[in-house]
Amino acid sequence: MDVVVGRAYKVSLEALKRFPWGKYVKFAFLFGSASSGGPAGDLDVAISKISLEAFGDLLADLAKYLSLPEDFIDLVVVTERTPCPLVLEALKGVPLYVADWDEVYKYFNICQDQQIDSRKLRLLETALETIWRR
């Protein structure tokens, strides 16, 4: 499957999977519009926690490897502080590399549980009611 990025660049899903992700991260997932194979404004890639220096190296090396300007690559670091809706969307994407499924499941399960609890407890509705009553 090829993805057209920024109307001018063609990126192969197989090429993305062959990139040496393990040199930088424990996991990488393609998500967003590019994961469905349609045209995309950029490549959204969720990655595991990484140092700032390694992040810059990963972005530069990935752009060079794909012959794609860095502006067309959006690396999203998944940590404990990443909003759960984003974590769930990203980790439901296309796995490009996974060295540690336990880490992926940890983030996914925590966020899935949080969303279930939020629905059960009606947290959004309660917050909105509190605002409206003011």
C-alpha positions in Angstrom: 0.0 0.0 0.0 1.3 3.5 -0.9 0.2 6.7 0.8 0.3 10.0 -1.0 1.6 12.6 1.5 1.2 16.3 0.9 0.0 15.7 -2.6 3.5 15.3 -3.9 5.2 12.4 -2.1 4.5 8.7 -2.3 5.4 6.6 0.8 5.2 2.9 0.9 3.8 1.2 4.0 6.4 -1.6 3.5 9.2 1.0 3.5 7.8 2.4 6.7 7.9 -1.1 8.3 11.5 -1.7 7.1 12.8 1.5 8.7 15.1 0.6 11.7 12.7 1.7 14.3 14.4 -0.5 17.0 17.4 1.8 16.9 15.2 4.5 18.5 11.9 3.3 20.0 10.1 0.3 21.5 7.1 0.8 19.2 5.8 2.8 16.3 2.3 3.0 14.9 1.0 4.8 11.8 -2.3 6.5 12.5 -4.6 9.2 11.1 -5.5 9.6 7.5 -2.3 7.9 6.2 -3.2 4.7 8.0 -6.3 4.2 5.8 -4.3 4.4 2.6 -5.9 7.6 1.5 -4.2 10.9 0.7 -2.6 12.5 3.8 -1.3 16.0 4.7 1.4 14.3 6.8 2.4 11.0 8.3 1.2 10.7 11.9 3.4 8.2 13.7 3.0 7.3 17.4 6.2 6.3 19.1 7.3 5.2 22.6 9.0 7.5 25.0 12.3 8.8 23.6 15.0 11.4 24.6 14.9 14.8 22.9 18.2 14.1 21.1 17.0 10.7 19.8 13.7 12.3 18.7 15.6 14.7 16.5 17.8 11.9 15.1 14.7 9.8 14.4 12.9 12.5 12.6 15.9 13.4 10.5 16.8 9.8 9.7 13.1 8.9 8.8 12.8 11.9 6.6 16.0 11.1 4.8 15.0 7.4 4.5 11.6 8.2 3.0 12.9 11.2 0.9 10.2 13.2 2.6 10.6 16.7 4.1 10.5 16.6 7.9 7.5 19.0 7.9 5.4 16.1 6.5 6.2 13.8 9.5 4.4 14.2 12.8 5.9 12.1 15.5 3.6 11.7 18.6 5.3 10.5 21.7 3.1 8.3 23.8 3.7 8.7 27.5 1.6 8.6 30.7 0.7 12.3 30.0 -0.6 11.8 26.5 -4.4 12.4 26.4 -6.2 9.1 26.3 -8.3 9.8 23.2 -5.1 10.4 21.2 -3.4 7.2 22.7 -6.4 5.1 21.7 -6.5 6.5 18.2 -2.8 6.1 17.7 -2.5 2.6 19.0 -5.4 1.4 16.9 -3.4 2.4 13.9 -1.0 0.3 11.7 1.8 -1.3 13.7 5.1 -0.4 12.0 7.4 -1.8 14.7 6.7 -3.3 18.2 9.5 -4.6 20.3 7.5 -4.6 23.5 3.8 -5.4 23.2 3.4 -5.2 27.0 4.2 -1.5 26.9 1.7 -0.9 24.1 -1.0 -2.9 26.0 -0.2 -0.9 29.2 -1.0 2.4 27.6 -4.0 1.1 25.7 -5.5 -0.7 28.7 -5.1 2.3 31.0 -6.7 4.6 28.5 -9.5 2.2 27.7 -10.3 1.7 31.4 -10.2 5.5 31.9 -12.7 6.0 29.1 -15.0 3.3 30.4 -14.9 4.8 33.9 -15.5 8.3 32.5 -18.6 7.0 30.7 -19.9 5.1 33.8 -19.3 8.1 36.1 -20.7 10.6 33.5 -17.6 12.8 34.1 -18.1 15.0 31.0 -21.8 15.5 31.7 -21.1 16.3 35.3 -18.4 18.8 34.4 -20.7 20.5 31.8 -23.6 20.7 34.3 -21.3 22.3 36.8 -20.3 24.9 34.3 -23.9 25.6 33.2 -25.0 26.1 36.8 -22.6 29.0 37.3 
